[in-house]
């Protein structure tokens, strides 16, 4: 994903994570550590660090089925990267690749 860009738009991040932009805005309200940069017009710009945090939030809430409170507590208590998160990301990338291959047949 690192193509040299420093900031990503909310639309780009939503597409990367396969979620709606409204969910990203909701998570921003629910997780105080998620604070994308906003310009004067309120347009959000996400850094790589923000995206990794969003991946973690998605993993905890969607893949592990945690509540928002449970995910908040997990993020506070566990600052180390989760090996399962990396595995889920890799499997999702593989799934997307296979779906694309199937569509191209």
N, C-alpha and C positions, 0 to 999 in steps of 0.2 A: 504494500500500500504506500510505502514511502516513495513518492515521486518528486521529492524536493519541495513540495508545497508546505508552507508554514501554517496556513489557515484554510479551513474548509467551511463551505456554507452549510446551513442546516439541511438543505435539500441533498447535498452530496453525502453528508453523514447519514441521513435517513436511508438513502439508497445503499450505502455501504453496509449498514446494520440490518437492512430489510425491515424497517419499521416506519411508521408515519411520523411526520414532523411534529404533529400534535403530541405524540408520545414523548418525543425529545423535550418539548417545552414542559410537559407534565413532570418528567423526571428532574428537570432543572429546578422546579419548585419543591420537589420532594427530597432531593439530595443536596445539602448545602455545599458540599465540596465540588459540585459541578457548577462552574461559573464561566461560561464562554464569554469571550470579549464581545462587547456590543458597541457599535458606533453611535453617533448622535441620533440616527434614525431608528435605532433599536435592532439593526441587523446583526444577527449572531455570527461569530466566527469561531470555529472550534479548532483547537490545537491537537496534535497527536496525543498529548496527555489526556485531554478531554475525551477523545475517541476511545482510548484504552479504558477509561473509567466507564464510559457508556457501554462498552463491550462487557465489562464486568457486571454492571447493573443488569444488562439484558440477560447475561448468563444466570445470575442469581435469581432474577424474577421469572424469567420465561423458561429456562432450561431446568433449573433446580426447583422451581415452584415456590420460592420464598415469598413471604409478604414483603411489603415495602419496609416495614419496621425491621423485619428479620434481615433484609438486605442491608439496611442502614447499619445495623449492629455488626453484621459480618464485615462490612467495609471498614468500620472503626477498629475492629479487633484484629483484622488480618490485612496487614499492609504488604505482605509478600504476594507475588503473582501466583495464581492458582494453576497448577499443571492441567487440571481438568478443563479450565477455560481454553487453554492452548489447544487441547485435544478437540474440543467442540468446534473451535474456529477452523481447525484443519479439516475436520469432517464436513463442516458446512461448505468450505471451499471445494472439497472433493465432490460433494453432492451437486453443487452449482456447475462444476465442470462436466460431470456426467449428464446432467440435464441438458446442457448446451450441446454436448456431443449427440445425444439422442435426437434433439431438434434438428441437427444438421444432417441426419441420416435420410 
